[in-house]
Amino acid sequence: MNLTPEQKAIGRENFYAAVGSGVKLDGERESPRDFLKEADRRGVTCGGRPNAKIDSPLNPASNPSLGEYYFHHDSPPASRLRVGVIGTGDEGSVLIGAINPNYIDVRAIADIRPYNIHRAFYGDYSSATARSVRCGLMAKYGWKTKEEGGVKEYGPYEELIANAQRDGIEAVIIALPLHLHAPAAIKAMRAGLHVLTEKLMGHSVRECKEMALVAQQTGMILATGHQRHYNILYDRAVDLIRRGALGDLHYIRAQWHRGNLPHSDSWQQPMPRAVKPDDLKSMDMIRDLEEWFPKLEYAKRKVEDLTKKEPAQGIANWEKEIKKWESEVRKWEREIDKYQSLVDQVNAQMRDATLDAARYGYKDAEIRDAAGNVVYRRPAMEELIRWRLWDRTGGGLMAELGSHQLDAASIFIAAVHGGKKQYPLSVAAAANRPIFPPDRETDDHVFCLFEFPAPGYYEEDGKTVRDKQKKIGVQYASINGNGFGGYGETVFGTEGTLILETEKEALLFQTENTPEKGYSELKIKMTPVKDEDDKVVRAKMAISADGDRESAAIGELAMKEAQRGYTEEMEHWAWCIKNPAPENQPRCKPEVALGDAVIALVSNMAAREERRVEFKKEWFQVDDPLTPEGLTPDPNDRQRYG
């Protein structure tokens, strides 16, 4: 969306005004305004949550969050959930960084890579952004040393599961490569452990159904990490759609654009030089060390020199000079910490070379051209480190990125169907690889067009088609090589347009009406629409010269510092486990996560086969053996699950 700063400002204010609206539908106990005012009275906030350390093993007084209030657990459970984290790579470390220590007590971690074990404790120092989202267990829990936390370290995930009872573990968070989600989750549930696994739920629809069946058999709670179910921004957007603010929903456009190019690809992570000496990214690591070592040594010398020159107590202005000296010492000690952390992190990355990846099932491979010539050789370690690039271990752009945004589209579409999840009718897709060399199997770009049922498509029984023209179109594109526009979703209705950008900002306009001149033009105010019985049936946008300043202020307060949903997702999962009841289920439970997986995996099929695919309802049913791959689910398959 190419909007001016002024247009964006009005779009934000419109969204806030709609969120904070006092329009109450007939039969509702409270309006959004009532809800937010009650949250404010309780002192809960959206952005405020414990992030660094806790003062005691259980500290429920630490700034309660609006997420707790939204998702119906007003305070942490009586005791923290004892958890093992399986897979502490990029995404596993993000989840560690999002943990609320008042809900979750990490007792053990498992990862076969020394680099990932290091980051799990110390965090990621590769950039300020990485550090902010991957702070590490020590910073999260306020430990001075990793030994202080008493967290057990395991290599293969099977070892953590086998020792879970001894370690007092009740549940596991799984952030392994995609092909290991099902084996790890099934083993964990059969060992009596609840599971939160990262998205995509599984590598195939068959595996997803097997995971869901084992959850039924064991009674364990199984959640999947599509965090938009817990993003408060999306929750309020869904409420606006449900309340009819956009009118009739008919089209959703979503994209995820990234600037990745050859040799600067976030999925093509550095290889240890000992494994692949000619890898350009491994050479970058060596250059980094060559830069950091002298800076580290210089900082150490500065501290040593300053220590020798501590101001003597007898000199004039001693107190002033000692403060200046102490400030200088702290400055260089921070430099030591910074460069020592960077050096330690790269050294841990290089220690991955000591790992025998083939021992854990990863494979050497060759890529050949049309004439049969070898154009790329891949060692087993590369399949492990760059697992997203390979079909056997990953699911490509649709699994890693598209599944998030099609999940969001499904949530929006469910809102116009009374909250009932709707499955897509068809998908036409295309994929290609014009940018990257043949050093991978995943595609550079993927483009999809989906059809979902609109209200009126089905008869009331939800089975018989009534009006084939009543459909909602969803267009999705994920590309590399150009990050313009970033990622987000635009929802089009007959009366309004809702834009969500990077999971952090929402803009609302009355259809195409974005202001072209004055800053105050086209602000909106929500008004009630009544039926013939004088009942308020929906909220409607109306243009107002001054907008609705009070509602906008309330809505802005509620959305301030909106989080992506990782923390709320884990809080609610832990709360459901600690408060067992049929109604206490994660929002992305197996039936929901299976639907997201079917959409992503069938889209891959359509793109690779260059055809349009009509979805079958049986694919979305846990208890139905039909799958798009044609493979029958068998959770008791000993060859795959032991």
Residue pairs with C-beta under 8 A, 6 or more apart in sequence:
1 485
1 490
1 499
1 501
1 507
3 11
3 507
3 514
6 515
6 519
7 514
7 515
8 507
9 519
10 509
10 514
10 515
10 519
10 521
10 522
10 523
11 499
11 507
11 508
11 509
11 514
12 505
12 506
12 507
12 556
13 523
13 547
13 552
13 556
14 507
14 508
14 509
14 523
14 524
14 541
14 547
15 498
15 506
15 507
15 508
15 555
15 559
16 551
16 552
16 553
16 554
16 555
16 556
16 559
17 523
17 524
17 525
17 526
17 547
17 548
17 549
17 551
17 552
17 555
18 240
18 245
18 508
18 524
18 526
18 539
18 541
18 551
18 555
19 32
19 36
19 236
19 239
19 240
19 551
19 554
19 555
19 558
19 559
20 32
20 33
20 36
20 548
20 550
20 551
20 552
20 553
20 554
20 555
20 556
20 557
20 558
21 31
21 32
21 33
21 526
21 539
21 548
21 551
21 555
22 31
22 32
22 33
22 34
22 526
22 551
23 31
23 243
23 526
23 527
23 528
23 536
23 539
24 30
24 31
24 34
24 528
24 536
25 243
25 536
25 537
25 538
25 539
26 535
26 536
26 537
30 38
32 236
32 239
32 555
33 551
33 554
36 554
36 555
36 557
36 558
37 554
39 66
39 69
39 558
40 557
42 64
42 69
42 74
43 64
44 64
44 65
44 66
44 68
44 69
45 63
45 64
45 65
45 66
45 560
45 561
46 65
46 66
46 67
46 232
46 558
46 559
46 560
46 561
46 562
46 563
47 560
47 561
47 562
47 563
48 63
48 65
48 561
49 62
49 63
49 65
49 67
49 100
49 563
49 567
50 59
50 62
50 63
50 100
50 101
50 102
51 135
51 140
52 135
52 139
52 140
52 142
53 101
53 139
53 140
53 141
53 142
54 62
54 101
54 102
54 141
54 142
55 62
57 80
57 105
58 76
58 79
58 80
58 102
59 101
59 102
60 75
60 76
60 102
62 102
64 74
64 75
65 100
65 567
65 568
65 571
66 232
66 558
67 230
67 232
67 563
67 567
67 568
67 571
67 572
68 74
68 75
68 76
68 571
70 232
70 235
70 568
71 230
71 568
71 571
71 572
71 575
71 587
73 571
73 572
73 575
73 579
76 100
76 102
76 103
76 571
76 575
77 103
77 574
77 575
77 578
77 579
78 578
79 578
80 101
80 102
80 103
80 104
80 105
80 574
81 103
81 104
81 105
81 170
81 171
81 574
81 577
81 578
82 105
82 107
82 167
82 168
82 169
82 170
82 171
83 104
83 105
83 106
83 107
83 169
83 170
83 171
83 172
83 173
83 574
84 106
84 107
84 108
84 109
84 110
84 160
84 161
84 164
84 167
84 169
84 171
84 172
84 173
84 193
85 92
85 95
85 96
85 106
85 108
85 109
85 110
85 120
85 172
85 173
85 175
86 92
86 109
86 110
86 111
86 157
86 160
86 161
86 172
86 173
86 174
86 175
86 176
86 184
86 188
87 110
87 111
87 116
87 157
87 174
87 175
87 176
87 177
87 180
87 198
88 96
88 109
88 110
88 111
88 116
88 117
88 119
88 120
88 175
89 111
89 113
89 116
89 119
89 175
90 134
91 175
91 198
92 111
92 116
92 120
92 173
92 175
92 198
93 116
93 119
93 120
93 123
93 124
93 133
93 134
93 136
94 133
94 134
94 566
95 173
95 175
95 198
95 225
95 566
95 570
96 106
96 120
96 134
96 135
96 136
96 137
96 140
97 123
97 132
97 133
97 134
97 135
97 136
97 140
98 133
98 566
98 567
98 570
99 106
99 140
99 567
99 570
100 567
100 570
100 571
101 140
101 141
103 570
103 571
103 574
103 575
104 570
104 574
106 137
106 141
106 149
106 151
107 150
107 151
107 152
107 167
107 168
107 169
108 151
108 152
108 153
108 154
108 160
108 163
108 164
108 167
108 169
109 117
109 120
109 137
109 151
109 152
109 153
109 154
109 160
110 153
110 154
110 155
110 156
110 157
110 159
110 160
111 117
111 120
111 155
112 155
112 156
112 355
112 360
112 384
113 352
113 355
113 384
113 385
114 348
114 351
114 352
114 354
114 355
115 345
115 348
115 349
115 351
115 352
117 153
117 348
118 344
118 345
118 348
119 134
119 136
119 345
119 348
120 136
120 137
121 136
121 137
121 138
121 146
121 151
122 136
122 138
122 146
122 341
122 344
122 345
123 131
123 134
123 135
123 136
123 138
123 139
124 130
124 131
124 133
124 134
124 136
124 345
125 131
125 338
125 341
125 342
125 345
126 342
126 345
137 143
137 146
137 149
137 151
138 144
138 145
138 146
138 148
138 149
141 149
143 149
152 160
152 163
152 167
154 160
154 163
156 360
157 174
157 176
157 180
157 184
157 187
158 187
160 167
160 169
160 172
161 172
161 184
161 187
161 188
161 191
161 193
162 191
164 172
164 188
164 191
164 192
164 193
165 191
165 192
169 193
170 193
170 194
170 577
171 193
171 194
171 195
171 196
171 221
171 573
171 574
171 577
172 184
172 188
172 193
172 194
172 195
172 196
173 196
173 197
173 570
174 180
174 181
174 184
174 185
174 188
174 195
174 196
174 197
174 198
175 197
175 198
176 184
176 198
177 384
177 387
177 388
177 393
177 394
178 200
178 202
178 203
178 387
178 393
178 394
178 395
178 399
179 203
179 387
179 392
179 393
179 394
181 197
181 198
181 200
181 201
181 202
181 203
181 207
181 211
182 202
182 203
182 207
182 208
182 210
182 211
182 640
182 641
183 640
183 641
184 197
185 195
185 197
185 211
185 214
185 222
186 210
186 211
186 214
186 635
186 641
187 641
187 642
188 195
188 220
189 195
189 211
189 214
189 215
189 218
189 220
189 222
190 214
190 218
192 218
192 220
193 220
194 220
194 221
194 222
194 573
194 577
195 215
195 220
195 221
195 222
195 223
196 223
196 224
196 225
196 569
196 570
196 573
196 586
197 211
197 222
197 223
197 224
197 225
198 224
198 225
199 224
199 225
199 226
199 399
199 403
199 404
199 407
199 593
199 596
200 224
200 395
200 399
200 400
200 403
200 596
200 597
200 600
200 601
201 207
201 208
201 211
201 224
201 590
201 593
201 594
201 596
201 597
202 208
202 210
202 211
202 597
203 395
204 601
204 627
204 629
204 631
205 594
205 597
205 598
205 601
205 602
205 619
205 627
205 628
205 629
206 627
206 629
206 631
206 632
206 633
207 633
208 590
208 593
208 594
208 597
208 598
209 594
209 622
209 625
209 627
209 633
210 633
210 634
210 635
210 637
210 641
211 222
211 590
211 635
212 222
212 590
212 591
212 594
212 622
213 622
213 623
213 633
213 635
214 220
214 222
214 635
215 221
215 222
215 590
216 622
217 635
221 573
221 576
221 577
221 585
221 586
222 589
222 590
223 569
223 573
223 576
223 586
223 588
223 589
223 593
224 588
224 590
224 592
224 593
224 596
225 566
225 569
225 588
226 403
226 404
226 407
226 588
226 592
226 593
226 596
227 564
227 565
227 566
227 568
227 569
228 234
228 404
228 407
228 408
228 411
228 503
228 565
229 407
229 411
229 565
229 569
229 587
229 588
229 592
230 565
230 566
230 568
230 569
230 572
230 587
231 503
231 562
231 563
231 564
231 565
231 568
232 558
232 559
232 562
232 563
232 565
232 568
233 500
233 503
233 504
233 505
233 506
233 559
233 562
234 408
234 411
234 500
234 503
234 565
236 506
236 555
236 558
236 559
237 412
237 491
237 498
237 500
237 506
238 411
238 412
238 414
238 415
239 415
240 246
240 498
240 508
240 539
241 249
241 412
241 415
241 416
241 491
241 493
241 498
242 415
242 416
242 419
243 538
243 539
244 529
244 537
244 538
244 539
244 540
245 493
245 495
245 496
245 508
245 526
245 538
245 539
245 540
245 541
246 491
246 492
246 493
246 494
246 495
246 496
246 497
246 498
247 493
247 494
247 495
247 496
248 416
248 454
248 455
248 493
248 494
248 495
249 412
249 413
249 415
249 416
249 454
249 472
249 491
249 492
249 493
250 454
250 472
250 473
250 492
250 493
250 494
251 472
251 473
251 474
251 475
251 492
252 409
252 412
252 413
252 472
252 473
252 474
252 475
252 489
252 490
252 491
252 492
253 474
253 475
253 476
253 489
253 490
253 492
254 405
254 406
254 408
254 409
254 474
254 475
254 476
254 477
254 487
254 488
254 489
254 490
255 405
255 476
255 477
255 478
255 479
255 485
255 487
255 488
256 397
256 401
256 402
256 405
256 477
256 478
256 479
256 486
256 487
257 477
257 478
257 479
257 482
257 483
257 484
257 485
257 486
257 487
258 266
258 478
258 479
258 480
258 483
259 480
259 481
259 482
259 483
260 266
260 267
260 480
260 481
261 435
261 480
261 481
262 435
262 436
262 437
263 280
263 281
265 436
265 480
267 386
267 388
267 389
267 442
268 281
268 386
268 389
268 439
268 440
269 281
269 385
269 386
270 279
270 281
270 282
270 284
270 285
270 349
270 385
271 279
271 281
271 282
271 381
271 382
271 385
271 386
272 282
272 349
272 350
272 351
272 352
272 353
272 381
273 279
273 282
273 283
273 285
273 286
273 350
273 353
274 350
274 353
275 282
275 352
275 353
275 379
275 381
275 382
276 282
276 379
276 381
276 382
285 346
285 349
285 350
288 342
288 346
289 343
289 346
292 339
292 342
292 343
292 346
293 343
295 335
295 339
296 336
296 339
296 340
296 343
299 332
299 333
299 335
299 336
299 339
300 336
302 332
302 335
303 329
303 332
303 333
303 336
306 325
306 328
306 329
306 332
307 329
309 325
310 322
310 325
311 318
311 321
311 322
311 325
312 318
315 321
352 381
352 385
353 381
355 381
355 384
357 379
357 380
357 381
357 383
357 384
358 364
358 380
360 384
362 380
362 381
362 383
362 384
362 393
363 380
363 383
363 392
364 377
364 378
364 379
364 380
365 377
365 378
365 383
365 390
366 374
366 376
366 377
366 378
367 374
367 375
367 376
367 377
367 378
367 438
367 439
367 441
368 374
368 375
369 375
369 438
375 438
376 437
376 438
376 439
378 390
378 439
383 390
383 392
383 393
386 440
387 393
387 394
388 394
388 396
388 400
388 442
389 439
389 440
389 441
389 442
390 440
390 441
390 442
391 441
391 442
394 400
394 442
395 600
395 601
395 604
396 431
396 442
396 443
396 446
396 604
397 431
397 442
397 443
397 445
397 446
397 478
398 446
398 448
398 478
398 600
398 601
398 603
398 604
398 607
399 600
399 601
399 604
401 478
401 487
402 446
402 448
402 476
402 478
402 600
402 603
403 596
403 597
403 599
403 600
405 476
405 487
405 489
406 450
406 474
406 476
406 596
406 599
406 600
406 603
407 588
407 596
407 599
408 489
408 500
409 450
409 452
409 474
409 476
409 489
410 421
410 422
410 452
410 595
410 596
410 599
412 489
412 491
413 422
413 452
413 472
413 474
414 420
414 421
414 422
416 454
416 455
417 453
417 455
421 592
421 595
422 452
422 453
423 452
423 595
423 598
423 615
423 617
423 620
424 450
424 451
424 452
424 474
424 599
424 615
425 450
425 451
425 452
425 453
425 471
425 614
425 615
426 450
426 451
426 612
426 613
426 614
426 615
427 448
427 449
427 450
427 451
427 599
427 602
427 603
427 606
427 612
427 613
427 615
428 448
428 449
428 606
428 611
428 612
428 613
429 446
429 447
429 448
429 449
429 603
429 604
429 606
429 607
430 446
430 447
430 607
430 610
431 443
431 445
431 446
431 447
431 604
431 607
431 608
432 443
432 444
432 445
433 440
433 443
433 444
433 445
434 444
434 445
435 444
435 480
435 481
436 444
436 480
443 607
444 479
444 480
444 481
445 477
445 478
445 479
445 480
446 476
446 477
446 478
446 603
446 607
447 476
447 477
447 607
448 474
448 475
448 476
448 477
448 603
448 606
448 607
449 473
449 474
449 475
449 476
450 473
450 474
450 475
450 476
450 599
451 471
451 472
451 473
451 474
452 471
452 472
452 473
452 474
453 470
453 471
453 472
454 470
454 471
454 472
455 470
456 466
456 467
456 470
457 465
457 466
457 467
457 468
457 470
457 471
458 464
458 465
458 466
459 465
459 466
486 501
486 502
487 501
487 502
488 499
488 500
488 501
488 502
488 503
489 499
489 500
490 497
490 498
490 499
490 500
491 497
491 498
491 499
491 500
493 511
494 511
495 510
495 511
495 540
495 541
496 508
496 509
496 510
496 511
496 541
497 508
497 509
497 510
497 511
497 512
498 506
498 507
498 508
499 506
499 507
499 508
499 509
500 506
501 507
503 564
503 565
504 562
504 564
506 559
508 524
508 541
509 522
509 524
510 522
510 524
510 541
510 543
513 522
513 543
514 522
515 521
515 522
520 545
520 546
520 547
522 543
523 543
523 544
523 545
523 546
523 547
523 548
524 541
524 542
524 543
524 544
524 547
524 548
525 541
525 542
525 543
525 544
525 547
525 548
525 551
526 539
526 540
526 541
526 542
526 548
526 551
527 539
527 540
527 541
527 542
528 536
528 538
528 539
528 540
529 536
529 537
529 538
529 539
529 540
530 536
530 537
531 537
569 586
569 588
572 586
572 587
573 586
575 584
576 584
576 585
576 586
588 596
590 622
591 622
594 620
594 622
595 620
598 615
598 619
598 620
598 628
601 628
602 613
602 615
602 619
602 628
605 613
605 628
606 612
606 613
613 628
616 626
616 628
618 624
618 626
619 626
619 627
619 628
625 632
625 633
627 633
635 641
